[in-house]
Amino acid sequence: MANISVAKTGKKYRNKIKLSKGEWAFEIFNYTFLTILALSCVLPFIHLLAVSFSSSAAAIQGRVGFWPVEFTLASYEFAIQGTGMIRALVVTIQRLGLGIPINMILVILAAYPLSKTDAELPGRTVISWVFVITMLIGAGLIPTFLVVSATGLRNTLWALVLPGAVSAFHITLLLNVFRQLPKELEESALMDGASQLRILFQIYIPLSMATLAALTLFNAVGHWNDWFSGMIYMDRRVDFPLQTYLRGMIIDRDFTLIDPDQIAMMMQINTRTFNAAQIMIATIPILCVYPFLQRYFVKGMTLGSLKG
């Protein structure tokens, strides 16, 4: 009863607070600006979705707004039937399945020792600065391409995974999270005879799941959206990841990526609706994954930003 009365008193007190004219103006401006910003992000996506479900004639005549006109699934049927896009989607899924575990394992194994003090790991500061320097100065495209070619990775799935397998930014973020964990947990585990690997996998990782989930999402989005690696390291179209394939179809208008037996069907579909359908197919999977990890996103990022 006491808690209920206190809550009612607090509510009445908040209701009695009056905002000044300046505060009201700020509130109105703030909500208006955020609403316009949100609509500017969402409306183009809705329009693209409407175009993908509209007929070819409606898209050509510019009659499509935010709702499909003359609803049809022809563009999606053509995109799904095309072996080129399905093959590119399979390559991207393979890249995700191989790249994300490698990214996370290497980042965790690098961040854990670097989270120790200089007394526990001599040279820790120097090693940390080596990683930081790579964030400021890159080797360049040509040296990276020569290394990938010399190691025989070109035209293989490894060329899409290994060159960017270790992110210095992710290591810096995760080591700061590890350094914030109570040192007493590690000390008590060492007194019980636990090894460093056991401490890492049974103490540090479970307590850092929010940050690890955020980094997993970063890596997944990075692999999914990357088209440049496929364009540089792949010579054969069959090895293109999904985004590289879409770039050839949408930006370069490379219709030679389409199977010859589908040319006649392509003549019956408007390029705009077909491109919209492909973009939606490439966007929806990552949008389906994001809501499950979004709650870790802000928490994971702020945990690593409190302490340097």
PENOR-V507289 format. One record per residue. N is the residue number from 1. SS is DSSP state (helix for helix, strand for strand, loop for the rest). PSI is psi in whole degrees, 0 to 359 (NA if undefined). OMEGA is omega in radians with two decimals (999 if undefined). Layout:
[[N	SS	PSI	OMEGA] [N	SS	PSI	OMEGA]]
//
This chain:
[[1	loop	321	-3.13] [2	helix	320	3.13] [3	helix	323	-3.14] [4	helix	317	3.14] [5	helix	321	3.09] [6	helix	318	3.13] [7	helix	317	3.12] [8	helix	321	3.12] [9	helix	317	3.12] [10	helix	322	3.13] [11	helix	317	3.12] [12	helix	323	-3.13] [13	helix	319	3.13] [14	helix	324	-3.13] [15	helix	334	-3.13] [16	helix	345	-3.14] [17	loop	127	-3.14] [18	loop	133	3.12] [19	loop	143	3.08] [20	loop	170	3.13] [21	helix	322	3.10] [22	helix	320	3.11] [23	helix	321	3.08] [24	helix	318	3.12] [25	helix	320	3.12] [26	helix	317	3.13] [27	helix	315	-3.13] [28	helix	315	3.12] [29	helix	318	-3.10] [30	helix	311	-3.13] [31	helix	322	3.12] [32	helix	314	-3.13] [33	helix	315	-3.13] [34	helix	325	3.11] [35	helix	315	3.11] [36	helix	319	3.13] [37	helix	318	3.13] [38	helix	317	3.13] [39	helix	323	3.12] [40	helix	336	3.10] [41	helix	324	-3.02] [42	helix	319	-3.03] [43	helix	317	3.07] [44	helix	324	3.11] [45	helix	318	3.11] [46	helix	319	3.11] [47	helix	318	3.13] [48	helix	320	3.10] [49	helix	319	3.13] [50	helix	320	3.12] [51	helix	321	-3.10] [52	helix	334	3.14] [53	loop	4	-3.09] [54	loop	165	3.13] [55	loop	164	3.14] [56	helix	318	-3.12] [57	helix	319	-3.13] [58	helix	322	3.14] [59	helix	319	3.13] [60	helix	320	-3.11] [61	loop	354	3.13] [62	loop	29	-3.11] [63	loop	0	-3.08] [64	loop	125	3.07] [65	loop	253	3.13] [66	loop	15	3.11] [67	loop	137	-3.10] [68	loop	142	3.09] [69	loop	126	-3.08] [70	loop	66	-3.03] [71	loop	132	3.10] [72	loop	151	3.10] [73	loop	16	-3.04] [74	helix	318	-3.11] [75	helix	320	3.12] [76	helix	321	3.11] [77	helix	318	3.14] [78	helix	319	-3.13] [79	helix	320	-3.13] [80	helix	324	3.14] [81	helix	337	-3.11] [82	loop	121	-3.12] [83	helix	334	-3.12] [84	helix	316	-3.12] [85	helix	320	3.11] [86	helix	319	3.11] [87	helix	318	3.11] [88	helix	323	3.11] [89	helix	321	3.10] [90	helix	318	3.11] [91	helix	318	3.14] [92	helix	319	3.11] [93	helix	319	3.07] [94	helix	321	3.11] [95	helix	318	3.10] [96	helix	315	-3.11] [97	helix	331	3.13] [98	helix	321	-3.01] [99	helix	317	-3.08] [100	helix	312	3.10] [101	helix	320	3.13] [102	helix	316	3.11] [103	helix	310	-3.05] [104	helix	319	-3.13] [105	helix	313	-3.11] [106	helix	321	3.13] [107	helix	317	-3.13] [108	helix	315	-3.11] [109	helix	336	3.08] [110	helix	322	-3.07] [111	helix	326	-3.08] [112	helix	307	3.11] [113	helix	327	3.13] [114	helix	347	3.09] [115	loop	352	3.13] [116	loop	170	3.10] [117	loop	168	3.12] [118	loop	331	3.11] [119	loop	324	-3.13] [120	loop	326	3.13] [121	loop	92	3.12] [122	loop	135	-3.13] [123	loop	9	-3.12] [124	helix	318	-3.10] [125	helix	318	3.14] [126	helix	316	-3.14] [127	helix	320	3.13] [128	helix	320	3.13] [129	helix	331	3.07] [130	helix	318	3.09] [131	helix	318	-3.12] [132	helix	321	-3.14] [133	helix	324	3.12] [134	helix	338	3.07] [135	helix	335	-3.09] [136	helix	326	-3.07] [137	loop	120	3.11] [138	loop	158	-3.12] [139	loop	334	-3.11] [140	loop	160	-3.07] [141	helix	315	-3.06] [142	helix	311	3.08] [143	helix	320	3.12] [144	helix	318	3.12] [145	helix	320	3.14] [146	helix	322	3.11] [147	helix	315	3.13] [148	helix	320	3.12] [149	helix	318	-3.10] [150	helix	331	-3.14] [151	loop	2	3.08] [152	loop	25	-3.11] [153	loop	345	-3.11] [154	loop	145	-3.13] [155	loop	25	3.03] [156	loop	163	3.13] [157	helix	333	-3.12] [158	helix	333	3.12] [159	helix	337	3.11] [160	helix	349	-3.01] [161	loop	308	-2.96] [162	helix	320	-3.10] [163	helix	329	3.12] [164	helix	31	-3.04] [165	loop	330	-3.09] [166	loop	121	3.10] [167	loop	119	3.12] [168	helix	326	3.11] [169	helix	317	3.12] [170	helix	322	3.10] [171	helix	315	3.14] [172	helix	319	3.13] [173	helix	313	-3.05] [174	helix	322	3.14] [175	helix	327	3.07] [176	helix	325	3.06] [177	helix	316	3.12] [178	helix	323	-3.11] [179	helix	339	3.13] [180	helix	344	-3.14] [181	loop	145	-3.12] [182	loop	128	-3.13] [183	helix	336	-3.12] [184	helix	331	3.11] [185	helix	316	3.12] [186	helix	319	-3.12] [187	helix	318	3.12] [188	helix	324	3.11] [189	helix	321	3.10] [190	helix	322	3.10] [191	helix	331	3.11] [192	loop	1	3.09] [193	loop	15	-3.14] [194	loop	144	3.08] [195	loop	170	3.14] [196	helix	321	3.12] [197	helix	322	3.12] [198	helix	320	3.09] [199	helix	318	-3.13] [200	helix	310	-3.00] [201	helix	339	-3.10] [202	helix	347	-3.14] [203	helix	302	-3.01] [204	helix	312	-3.10] [205	helix	312	3.11] [206	helix	327	-3.13] [207	helix	354	-3.10] [208	loop	25	-3.05] [209	helix	328	3.13] [210	helix	313	3.13] [211	helix	319	3.13] [212	helix	323	3.09] [213	helix	320	3.11] [214	helix	318	3.13] [215	helix	324	3.07] [216	helix	318	3.11] [217	helix	318	3.08] [218	helix	312	-3.11] [219	helix	320	-3.14] [220	helix	314	3.13] [221	helix	321	3.13] [222	helix	315	3.12] [223	helix	320	-3.07] [224	helix	321	-3.04] [225	helix	351	-3.06] [226	loop	122	3.07] [227	loop	339	-3.02] [228	helix	321	-3.14] [229	helix	318	3.12] [230	helix	323	-3.13] [231	helix	326	-3.08] [232	helix	316	-2.96] [233	helix	351	-3.10] [234	loop	128	3.11] [235	loop	334	-3.08] [236	loop	139	-3.14] [237	helix	330	-3.11] [238	helix	343	-3.14] [239	helix	0	-3.12] [240	loop	135	2.93] [241	loop	173	-2.99] [242	helix	314	-3.07] [243	helix	325	3.07] [244	helix	320	3.08] [245	helix	315	-3.13] [246	helix	323	3.11] [247	helix	318	3.12] [248	helix	326	-3.12] [249	helix	320	-2.96] [250	helix	313	-3.04] [251	loop	309	-3.10] [252	loop	351	-3.11] [253	loop	41	-3.10] [254	loop	83	-3.10] [255	helix	357	3.05] [256	helix	348	3.07] [257	helix	344	-3.14] [258	loop	142	3.11] [259	loop	143	-3.09] [260	helix	327	-3.10] [261	helix	357	3.13] [262	helix	2	-3.12] [263	helix	317	-3.13] [264	helix	319	3.11] [265	helix	326	-3.14] [266	helix	329	-3.13] [267	loop	340	-3.12] [268	loop	358	-3.09] [269	loop	136	3.12] [270	loop	140	-3.11] [271	helix	323	-3.10] [272	helix	315	-3.14] [273	helix	324	3.14] [274	helix	316	3.11] [275	helix	321	3.10] [276	helix	319	3.12] [277	helix	319	3.12] [278	helix	319	3.12] [279	helix	319	3.13] [280	helix	319	3.12] [281	helix	323	-3.14] [282	helix	338	-3.07] [283	helix	323	-3.01] [284	helix	316	-3.12] [285	helix	316	-3.12] [286	helix	331	3.07] [287	helix	330	3.11] [288	helix	329	-3.13] [289	helix	324	-3.01] [290	helix	316	-3.10] [291	helix	330	-3.13] [292	helix	336	-3.13] [293	helix	354	-3.04] [294	helix	327	-3.11] [295	helix	339	3.06] [296	helix	347	-2.93] [297	helix	300	-3.09] [298	helix	319	-3.13] [299	helix	317	-3.13] [300	helix	322	-3.13] [301	helix	319	-3.11] [302	helix	330	3.12] [303	helix	323	-3.09] [304	loop	359	-3.07] [305	loop	3	-3.08] [306	loop	335	-2.97] [307	loop	137	-3.13] [308	loop	NA	999]]
//
